Amino acid sequence: MCTVSPCLTSSRNYKQFLDLSVRVRPTNSQLEQGQVLGSIAHFSRPTLGEVAPRLPGIPPRTEDMLEFIVVGGGIAGLATAYSLQQAGHQVTVFERSVGHSKSRDVVRSPPNMTCILDYWGMGEPLAKRSVRISGSTLIAGATGERLGVFIIPDKLMKTLPGNFYYIQHTDLHTMLYDFAKRAGVKILHGMEVVSVDPWSGTVTTAKGAKMSADVIIGADGYRSVVRPVVVGPQAFEGVRDKYLSVNLIIPADKMRQHEDLAPFVENSDVQ
């Protein structure tokens, strides 16, 4: 999930206030001069297999080009950065860690997400690194009770814009990182952002470094620095339940060898 900081800046005559819908609220002078962008970015649904065009090294839309800072270099941050860079903007990612993600968690890529990754040209590497699924069974870990099951028939799958995949978090992160770097995104590691000034469009790091941009996007996780700037002190309020969702991939043959895990394979509603 990304959060857009409401930056007000006069850089390159862009005096724009961004609200949570990421739309531009123009000033009267901008309306008169025709300088307003209809939206920051948009995604038009492609046909399956269509690949996003590779932009040349020089941004093709220099008049409308914006400088973006993305706080957080996880999956959401890298995907946002790549999309904006491909649209002709200049993007810098601030990531507090010093290396690649090594998480063994699993990320679900449902058809609508797979369609976007395919549009970006990531369809082939995604398919190679993922496990394609046709359904899922939900089980309560404490009791073994089946909470529910959903199955996607082949006939229905053919009508969807993409496949349903499970992919390890590390593999998806690496893929997005590589594509973003090749597109020209600047990714700065070891740069923990500790504060955001929406009026000057400036972020400050733990080391005291400051950097400004036209738009600041927060993709910095649960304890976000950017989110409170946008929504206020209620940023971390929410409803907590008693469930913890854990996603991982275990080969079926390995599960069959384990006394406690074998029933999940043998009695599965999903084949």
Helices and strands as residue ranges (DSSP letters): E 3-5, G 11-13, E 17-18, E 24-25, H 28-33, E 67-71, H 75-86, E 90-95, E 106-109, H 111-119, H 123-129, E 130-132, E 135-139, E 146-151, H 154-157, E 165-168, H 169-183, E 186-189, E 193-197, E 202-205, E 210-212, E 215-218, H 227-231, G 233-236, H 252-256, H 262-266
